[in-house]
Amino acid sequence: MSAAVLVAAVVGGAVFLLLRRLLPQPKAAMLLRYPADTMKGKTVIVTGANSGIGKALAGELLKLRARVIMACRDQRSAEEAARELREAAGPQQGEVVVKELDLASLRSVRQFCEEINQEEPKIDVLVNNAGIYQCPYSKTEDGFEMQLGVNHLGHFLLTHLLLDLLKTSAPSRVVVVSSKLYKNGHINFDDLNSESNYDKAFCYSQSKLANLLFTLELARQLEGTGVTVNALTPGIVRTRLGRHVEIPLWRSRSSTSLRWPFSRVRWRGPRLLFIWPAPQR
């Protein structure tokens, strides 16, 4: 790549940034201007709450006095995140609980749900947020391709094992974080684990399409129960989700310059994840 093209990309990114700052922006913060005790008495499970939009969402919920269960694989990171969230939430805050959940292990999912069903009298919101993006080829503990296993199958089992509790807690809701990249995928039943050919971008899109198909069918089955099921795409949010993607230095710098003005900071992404109370069907 020539120096001229690189300079043009950087300058273009700077222009976009300037225009974004000068032009009026949607006030995403308005979505969460609820009374401070809006979520008081509500119990919310957020998977992958130790980083990214999961962590930011947990922080917003804590400020609204919810009981937030941070369901995370990395316990050390989760405890550190919980400490930071408690410090940032201020004196009037909810409760945060850290629990181990490895979505790459169906055994871990079952153990987590067993504890929740025994210990929690209700669940008001389940946010299936955790995910992995374009990782090197690997399999879950149960032999599934990692992206499909973590992004979809782990959450599929998690939701079903908590469904009875969600029903008895109605009105309640399930929120599934998908991605617009679902459009690039299809369910490859002939090679579901991508053992013949691993395309990491396709596998991510396949898992996000599976999220949406699951959401549609679950919403249909739960109609009239008081459990609302929705899926969303949070857009481009500045998180560590793309940590497995290797981009040449020149492309990294130029693409970052172009994308950055249009990406949401972490605290804006979660504002799309919930509105309480759940709408009546």
C-alpha positions as CSV (number, residue, x, y, z in Angstrom):
1,M,0.0,0.0,0.0
2,S,1.4,3.4,-1.0
3,A,2.0,6.1,1.5
4,A,-0.4,8.4,-0.3
5,V,-3.3,5.9,0.2
6,L,-2.4,5.5,3.9
7,V,-2.4,9.2,4.4
8,A,-5.7,9.6,2.6
9,A,-7.3,7.0,4.8
10,V,-6.1,8.7,8.0
11,V,-7.1,12.1,6.7
12,G,-10.5,10.7,5.7
13,G,-11.0,9.3,9.2
14,A,-10.1,12.6,10.7
15,V,-12.7,14.4,8.5
16,F,-15.4,11.9,9.5
17,L,-14.5,12.4,13.2
18,L,-14.7,16.2,12.8
19,L,-18.1,15.9,11.0
20,R,-19.4,13.6,13.7
21,R,-18.4,16.1,16.4
22,L,-19.9,19.0,14.5
23,L,-23.2,17.4,13.4
24,P,-26.0,16.7,16.0
25,Q,-25.9,13.2,17.4
26,P,-28.8,11.0,18.7
27,K,-29.0,11.3,22.4
28,A,-28.5,7.6,23.4
29,A,-28.2,8.6,27.0
30,M,-31.9,9.6,27.0
31,L,-32.9,6.0,26.8
32,L,-31.8,5.3,30.4
33,R,-33.0,8.4,32.1
34,Y,-35.2,6.5,34.5
35,P,-35.7,7.1,38.2
36,A,-32.7,5.8,40.2
37,D,-34.7,2.9,41.6
38,T,-36.2,1.7,38.3
39,M,-34.6,-1.7,38.6
40,K,-34.8,-2.0,42.4
41,G,-36.0,-5.5,43.3
42,K,-35.2,-6.9,39.8
43,T,-32.7,-9.7,39.3
44,V,-30.7,-9.6,36.0
45,I,-28.3,-12.2,34.7
46,V,-25.7,-10.9,32.3
47,T,-23.4,-13.4,30.6
48,G,-19.9,-12.1,29.7
49,A,-20.3,-9.2,32.2
50,N,-16.6,-8.9,33.0
51,S,-15.8,-6.8,29.9
52,G,-17.2,-4.9,26.9
53,I,-20.9,-4.1,26.7
54,G,-21.7,-6.8,29.3
55,K,-19.7,-4.9,31.9
56,A,-21.1,-1.6,30.9
57,L,-24.6,-3.0,31.1
58,A,-24.0,-4.4,34.5
59,G,-22.7,-1.0,35.6
60,E,-25.9,0.7,34.3
61,L,-28.1,-1.8,36.0
62,L,-26.2,-1.5,39.3
63,K,-26.8,2.3,39.3
64,L,-30.6,1.5,38.8
65,R,-30.4,-0.7,41.9
66,A,-30.8,-4.0,40.3
67,R,-29.4,-7.3,41.6
68,V,-26.9,-8.1,38.9
69,I,-25.6,-11.6,38.5
70,M,-22.4,-11.5,36.5
71,A,-22.1,-14.8,34.7
72,C,-18.5,-15.1,33.6
73,R,-15.9,-17.7,32.7
74,D,-12.8,-15.8,34.0
75,Q,-13.5,-15.4,37.7
76,R,-10.5,-13.2,38.5
77,S,-11.5,-10.8,35.8
78,A,-15.1,-10.8,36.9
79,E,-14.2,-10.0,40.5
80,E,-12.1,-7.1,39.4
81,A,-14.8,-5.8,37.1
82,A,-17.4,-6.1,39.9
83,R,-15.1,-4.1,42.2
84,E,-14.8,-1.4,39.6
85,L,-18.5,-1.3,39.0
86,R,-19.3,-1.0,42.7
87,E,-16.9,1.9,43.0
88,A,-18.4,3.7,40.0
89,A,-22.0,3.1,40.9
90,G,-22.1,5.5,43.9
91,P,-23.6,5.1,47.4
92,Q,-27.1,4.3,46.2
93,Q,-26.7,1.1,44.2
94,G,-28.0,-2.4,43.7
95,E,-26.2,-5.6,44.4
96,V,-23.7,-7.4,42.2
97,V,-23.0,-11.2,42.4
98,V,-20.2,-13.0,40.5
99,K,-20.9,-16.6,39.4
100,E,-18.8,-18.9,37.2
101,L,-20.3,-19.7,33.8
102,D,-18.2,-21.2,30.9
103,L,-20.4,-21.3,27.9
104,A,-17.9,-23.6,26.2
105,S,-18.8,-26.3,28.7
106,L,-22.4,-27.6,28.9
107,R,-21.4,-29.1,32.2
108,S,-20.6,-25.6,33.5
109,V,-23.9,-24.3,32.1
110,R,-25.9,-27.0,33.9
111,Q,-24.0,-26.4,37.2
112,F,-24.6,-22.6,36.9
113,C,-28.4,-23.1,36.3
114,E,-28.7,-25.6,39.1
115,E,-27.3,-23.1,41.5
116,I,-29.5,-20.3,40.1
117,N,-32.6,-22.4,40.4
118,Q,-31.8,-23.3,43.9
119,E,-30.6,-19.9,45.2
120,E,-32.7,-17.3,43.3
121,P,-36.4,-16.9,43.9
122,K,-36.8,-15.2,40.5
123,I,-35.1,-13.9,37.4
124,D,-36.5,-10.8,35.8
125,V,-34.1,-10.4,32.9
126,L,-31.7,-12.8,31.2
127,V,-29.2,-11.1,28.9
128,N,-27.4,-13.6,26.6
129,N,-24.5,-11.3,25.8
130,A,-21.2,-13.3,26.0
131,G,-19.6,-14.1,22.7
132,I,-16.5,-15.0,20.8
133,Y,-15.5,-13.6,17.3
134,Q,-13.4,-15.2,14.6
135,C,-11.2,-17.2,16.9
136,P,-8.7,-19.8,15.6
137,Y,-10.3,-23.1,15.1
138,S,-11.1,-25.0,18.3
139,K,-13.8,-27.0,19.9
140,T,-15.8,-26.7,23.1
141,E,-15.6,-29.2,25.9
142,D,-18.4,-31.1,24.2
143,G,-16.9,-31.1,20.7
144,F,-18.7,-28.2,19.0
145,E,-17.0,-25.6,16.9
146,M,-16.1,-22.9,19.4
147,Q,-18.1,-19.9,18.0
148,L,-21.3,-21.9,17.5
149,G,-20.8,-23.6,20.8
150,V,-20.3,-20.4,22.9
151,N,-22.4,-17.9,20.9
152,H,-25.4,-20.1,20.4
153,L,-25.5,-23.6,22.0
154,G,-24.3,-22.6,25.4
155,H,-26.9,-19.8,25.6
156,F,-29.5,-22.1,24.1
157,L,-29.1,-24.6,27.0
158,L,-28.7,-21.8,29.6
159,T,-32.0,-20.2,28.5
160,H,-34.0,-23.5,28.5
161,L,-32.7,-24.5,31.9
162,L,-33.8,-21.2,33.4
163,L,-37.1,-21.1,31.5
164,D,-39.3,-22.3,34.3
165,L,-37.9,-19.7,36.7
166,L,-38.4,-17.0,34.0
167,K,-42.0,-18.1,33.6
168,T,-42.7,-17.9,37.3
169,S,-41.1,-14.5,37.4
170,A,-43.2,-13.0,34.7
171,P,-43.4,-10.4,33.4
172,S,-39.8,-11.2,32.5
173,R,-37.6,-11.1,29.5
174,V,-34.8,-12.7,27.6
175,V,-32.5,-10.5,25.5
176,V,-30.2,-12.1,22.9
177,V,-27.3,-10.1,21.6
178,S,-26.9,-11.0,17.9
179,S,-25.1,-9.2,15.1
180,K,-26.0,-7.7,11.7
181,L,-23.4,-10.1,10.3
182,Y,-26.0,-12.9,10.5
183,K,-26.8,-11.9,6.9
184,N,-23.5,-13.5,5.8
185,G,-24.4,-16.8,7.3
186,H,-26.5,-19.9,6.9
187,I,-26.8,-23.1,9.0
188,N,-24.4,-25.6,7.4
189,F,-26.0,-28.8,8.5
190,D,-23.6,-30.8,6.3
191,D,-20.6,-29.6,8.3
192,L,-22.0,-28.0,11.4
193,N,-18.6,-28.2,13.3
194,S,-16.7,-26.8,10.2
195,E,-14.4,-29.8,10.3
196,S,-14.0,-30.0,6.5
197,N,-13.5,-26.3,6.0
198,Y,-13.1,-23.6,8.7
199,D,-14.0,-20.1,7.7
200,K,-13.9,-18.1,10.9
201,A,-16.0,-15.2,9.5
202,F,-18.7,-17.6,8.3
203,C,-18.8,-19.5,11.5
204,Y,-19.4,-16.2,13.4
205,S,-22.2,-15.3,11.1
206,Q,-23.7,-18.8,11.4
207,S,-23.8,-18.5,15.1
208,K,-25.4,-15.1,15.0
209,L,-28.1,-16.4,12.6
210,A,-28.7,-19.3,15.0
211,N,-29.2,-16.7,17.7
212,L,-32.0,-15.0,15.7
213,L,-33.7,-18.3,14.7
214,F,-33.7,-19.3,18.3
215,T,-35.1,-16.0,19.4
216,L,-38.0,-16.1,16.9
217,E,-39.0,-19.7,17.8
218,L,-38.7,-19.1,21.5
219,A,-40.8,-15.9,21.3
220,R,-43.4,-17.9,19.4
221,Q,-43.5,-20.7,22.0
222,L,-43.6,-18.3,24.9
223,E,-46.4,-16.1,23.6
224,G,-48.9,-15.5,26.3
225,T,-46.6,-16.6,29.2
226,G,-45.5,-13.1,30.1
227,V,-41.9,-13.9,29.1
228,T,-40.7,-11.5,26.3
229,V,-37.9,-12.6,24.0
230,N,-36.0,-10.1,21.8
231,A,-32.8,-10.1,19.9
232,L,-30.7,-7.1,18.9
233,T,-27.6,-5.9,17.2
234,P,-25.7,-3.3,19.3
235,G,-23.8,-2.0,16.2
236,I,-20.1,-1.4,16.3
237,V,-19.0,-1.0,19.9
238,R,-15.4,-0.5,21.0
239,T,-14.8,-3.7,22.9
240,R,-12.2,-6.6,22.9
241,L,-14.5,-8.8,20.8
242,G,-12.2,-8.5,17.8
243,R,-9.0,-9.5,19.7
244,H,-8.6,-12.7,17.6
245,V,-8.6,-10.8,14.3
246,E,-5.2,-10.3,12.9
247,I,-5.0,-7.2,10.6
248,P,-1.8,-5.9,8.9
249,L,-0.6,-2.8,10.6
250,W,-1.3,-0.5,7.7
251,R,-4.9,-1.9,7.4
252,S,-5.4,-1.7,11.1
253,R,-4.5,2.0,11.3
254,S,-6.5,3.0,8.3
255,S,-9.6,1.0,9.1
256,T,-9.5,2.1,12.7
257,S,-9.4,5.7,11.5
258,L,-12.5,5.1,9.3
259,R,-14.5,3.1,11.8
260,W,-13.8,4.9,15.0
261,P,-16.1,7.9,14.4
262,F,-19.0,5.6,13.8
263,S,-18.5,3.2,16.7
264,R,-20.2,3.5,20.0
265,V,-18.3,3.8,23.2
266,R,-19.0,0.8,25.6
267,W,-21.5,2.7,27.8
268,R,-23.8,3.5,24.8
269,G,-24.0,0.0,23.5
270,P,-25.9,-1.4,26.6
271,R,-28.5,1.3,26.4
272,L,-30.1,-0.7,23.6
273,L,-30.2,-3.9,25.7
274,F,-33.2,-3.4,27.9
275,I,-36.2,-1.2,28.7
276,W,-38.3,-2.0,31.8
277,P,-41.0,-2.9,32.4
278,A,-41.5,-5.5,29.7
279,P,-44.2,-4.5,27.2
280,Q,-47.5,-6.5,27.4
281,R,-48.3,-8.7,24.5
